[in-house]
Every structure is written in structure tokens, then in C-alpha cells.
């Protein structure tokens, strides 16, 4: 009985301490808000293709913040990527307290043309980071991804027509040949 009441008392105090600490936790001072999906799909062909991530940045504090957007990209993702352009590069911008940017291209990822040495579908993962310019420290980040696929080449209408005519011709020839081999009674 004593152990049961002691365990119940510990559980209550632990729950109360979590509730107290949760109210003390602060969110990021900047938020990256997407108006497009953070997880996109794209099909590569013989040319370069672009995938655009759009959104805006919100300052969640009362003080101005100077920052730039940067990205972290590594293998195997980098093999699929020709370039990645972040929307706010150096020298960055200063966003007043409580303000937000307008909607803009947060990042544009240019994918390499189809490469037979790579496996498809492949995945490009990268982090879009908001970096404080005075300190160089990470303010906030977001994880983004692209599923890279290939387009399956389709046969032209002419080749499908030729194959259909050939199949019909062969079906008639086989039927005629089989009819000749049937013994008469």
C-alpha cells in the first residue's frame, strides 16, 4: 500500500513538473511557413527540371532579426541536384518584430537530367536553415524532400497502330492455317 501511494505521488509530481516546464518552453524566434508542399515529386527527362518551394518567414519576437536562408545538402541527394538556390541569400534581410515577408520562392532546386547511372526513384533531402547574420547561429530550420522519378517513355500512336495491324494479321494467318489442318469427317 505504501509503495502504491509513493508511486502515485511521484507520478503526480512528475506530471506537474512537465506541465510547468511545457509552459516555460519558447518557440523558434523565426518560423518558415510553406505555401507549397515540403515533400514534392518531380519526373526527370533529358533536360533540367526545377522544383520550387514557396512560402514566407515570420518573426515571432518583438525585436528585429537579421538573417539569411541557407541549405544543407549531401550525398546521395547531391547526385540528383544541379543547383539549389535559396530565396534570401547574403547579405540577408532584417525582419521587424512580429512582421513577416510576403510569399516568395524559399528555395528552387534544379534537378540534373536523367542519368542512367543513378537509381530511380531517388530522394533529395535538404534542410533549409535560417542563419543569424551577426552570430552565424542557426535560428530555425525545416526539412524538405523531393521524390525524383523518371518518365516512362510511351510508344507513339503510329507504332501502336502498326503493332495492332501485325497482331491482327498474325491472328488471321494462324486461324487460316489451323482451319487447313483440321481433318474432314
C-alpha positions as CSV (number, residue, x, y, z in Angstrom):
1,X,0.0,0.0,0.0
2,X,2.8,2.4,0.9
3,X,4.6,1.7,-2.4
4,X,1.4,2.3,-4.3
5,X,0.8,5.7,-2.7
6,X,4.5,6.6,-3.2
7,X,4.4,5.7,-6.9
8,X,1.2,7.7,-7.3
9,X,2.7,10.7,-5.5
10,X,5.8,10.5,-7.8
11,X,3.7,10.3,-10.9
12,X,1.6,13.3,-9.9
13,X,4.7,15.4,-9.2
14,X,6.3,14.3,-12.5
15,X,3.2,15.3,-14.4
16,X,3.0,18.6,-12.6
17,X,6.7,19.4,-13.4
18,X,6.1,18.6,-17.1
19,X,3.1,20.9,-17.1
20,X,5.3,23.7,-15.6
21,X,8.2,23.2,-17.9
22,X,6.0,23.0,-21.0
23,X,4.6,26.4,-20.3
24,X,8.1,27.8,-20.0
25,X,9.3,26.5,-23.4
26,X,9.6,29.1,-26.1
27,X,9.1,28.5,-29.8
28,X,11.6,29.5,-32.5
29,X,12.1,33.2,-33.0
30,X,11.6,32.7,-36.8
31,X,9.2,30.4,-38.5
32,X,9.4,29.2,-42.1
33,X,5.9,28.8,-43.4
34,X,5.3,26.9,-46.6
35,X,2.5,27.6,-49.1
36,X,3.7,24.7,-51.2
37,X,4.3,21.2,-50.0
38,X,7.6,20.5,-48.2
39,X,7.6,17.0,-49.8
40,X,7.3,17.2,-53.6
41,X,7.6,14.8,-56.6
42,X,9.2,15.5,-59.9
43,X,10.0,13.5,-63.0
44,X,13.3,14.0,-64.8
45,X,13.7,13.8,-68.5
46,X,16.6,14.7,-70.9
47,X,16.7,18.3,-69.7
48,X,17.0,20.1,-66.4
49,X,13.8,20.5,-64.3
50,X,13.1,22.9,-61.4
51,X,11.2,22.3,-58.2
52,X,10.1,25.4,-56.3
53,X,9.3,25.6,-52.6
54,X,7.2,28.7,-51.8
55,X,6.3,30.3,-48.6
56,X,7.2,33.1,-46.2
57,X,9.1,33.8,-43.0
58,X,7.6,35.1,-39.8
59,X,9.4,36.9,-36.9
60,X,7.9,35.5,-33.7
61,X,9.6,38.1,-31.4
62,X,9.2,41.8,-30.7
63,X,12.8,42.5,-31.8
64,X,14.1,42.8,-35.3
65,X,16.1,39.8,-36.6
66,X,18.7,39.9,-39.4
67,X,19.0,36.5,-41.2
68,X,19.6,34.7,-44.4
69,X,18.4,31.3,-45.7
70,X,21.0,28.6,-46.3
71,X,20.7,24.9,-47.1
72,X,22.4,21.6,-46.1
73,X,22.5,19.0,-48.9
74,X,24.7,15.9,-49.0
75,X,25.1,12.6,-50.9
76,X,23.3,10.7,-52.2
77,X,20.9,13.7,-52.7
78,X,23.5,15.8,-54.3
79,X,23.9,13.5,-57.3
80,X,20.4,14.3,-58.4
81,X,20.8,18.1,-57.9
82,X,22.4,20.5,-60.4
83,X,21.8,23.6,-58.1
84,X,19.9,24.8,-55.2
85,X,19.1,28.5,-54.9
86,X,17.8,29.8,-51.5
87,X,15.4,32.7,-51.5
88,X,17.3,35.0,-49.1
89,X,21.0,34.9,-49.6
90,X,23.8,37.0,-48.3
91,X,23.6,39.9,-47.1
92,X,20.2,38.7,-45.8
93,X,17.3,40.8,-44.6
94,X,16.2,42.4,-41.4
95,X,12.6,41.5,-40.4
96,X,11.0,43.7,-37.8
97,X,9.4,42.2,-34.7
98,X,6.1,40.5,-35.3
99,X,6.4,41.0,-39.1
100,X,6.5,38.5,-42.0
101,X,7.8,38.6,-45.5
102,X,5.5,38.3,-48.5
103,X,5.2,34.9,-50.2
104,X,8.3,34.2,-52.2
105,X,10.4,31.3,-53.5
106,X,12.1,29.9,-50.4
107,X,14.2,27.5,-52.4
108,X,14.5,26.5,-56.1
109,X,16.0,23.1,-56.7
110,X,17.3,22.4,-60.3
111,X,17.5,18.7,-60.9
112,X,20.0,17.1,-63.3
113,X,18.8,15.4,-66.5
114,X,18.1,11.7,-66.4
115,X,21.3,9.8,-65.6
116,X,21.3,6.0,-66.2
117,X,24.0,5.5,-63.6
118,X,21.6,6.6,-60.8
119,X,18.8,4.6,-59.3
120,X,15.2,5.9,-59.8
121,X,13.1,6.7,-57.9
122,X,15.6,8.6,-55.8
123,X,15.1,11.1,-53.0
124,X,16.6,14.5,-52.5
125,X,16.6,15.6,-48.8
126,X,17.8,19.0,-47.7
127,X,17.4,21.3,-44.8
128,X,16.5,25.0,-45.3
129,X,18.2,26.9,-42.5
130,X,17.6,30.4,-41.2
131,X,21.0,31.7,-40.1
132,X,21.6,34.7,-37.9
133,X,23.9,37.1,-39.7
134,X,25.6,38.7,-36.7
135,X,26.3,35.4,-35.0
136,X,26.1,32.8,-37.7
137,X,24.0,30.6,-35.4
138,X,21.0,28.5,-36.5
139,X,17.7,30.2,-35.8
140,X,15.4,27.6,-37.3
141,X,15.3,25.0,-40.0
142,X,12.9,22.9,-42.0
143,X,13.3,19.5,-43.6
144,X,12.3,19.3,-47.3
145,X,12.4,16.5,-49.8
146,X,11.8,15.7,-53.5
147,X,11.0,12.2,-54.8
148,X,12.9,12.1,-58.2
149,X,11.3,9.8,-60.7
150,X,11.7,9.1,-64.4
151,X,9.0,9.4,-67.0
152,X,8.2,6.1,-68.7
153,X,8.6,6.7,-72.4
154,X,5.3,5.9,-74.2
155,X,5.0,4.3,-77.6
156,X,3.8,6.6,-80.4
157,X,0.3,6.2,-81.9
158,X,1.8,5.1,-85.2
159,X,3.9,2.3,-83.6
160,X,0.8,1.1,-81.7
161,X,-1.2,1.0,-84.9
162,X,1.4,-1.0,-86.7
163,X,1.6,-3.5,-83.8
164,X,-2.2,-3.8,-83.8
165,X,-2.3,-4.5,-87.5
166,X,0.5,-7.0,-87.2
167,X,-1.2,-8.8,-84.4
168,X,-4.5,-8.9,-86.4
169,X,-2.7,-10.2,-89.5
170,X,-0.9,-12.9,-87.5
171,X,-4.2,-13.9,-85.8
172,X,-5.9,-14.4,-89.2
173,X,-2.9,-16.4,-90.6
174,X,-2.9,-18.7,-87.6
175,X,-6.7,-19.2,-87.8
176,X,-6.4,-20.0,-91.6
177,X,-3.5,-22.4,-91.0
178,X,-5.4,-24.2,-88.2
179,X,-8.5,-24.5,-90.4
180,X,-6.5,-26.3,-93.1
181,X,-5.1,-28.8,-90.7
182,X,-8.5,-29.9,-89.3
183,X,-9.3,-33.4,-90.7
184,X,-12.6,-33.8,-92.5
185,X,-15.0,-36.5,-91.4
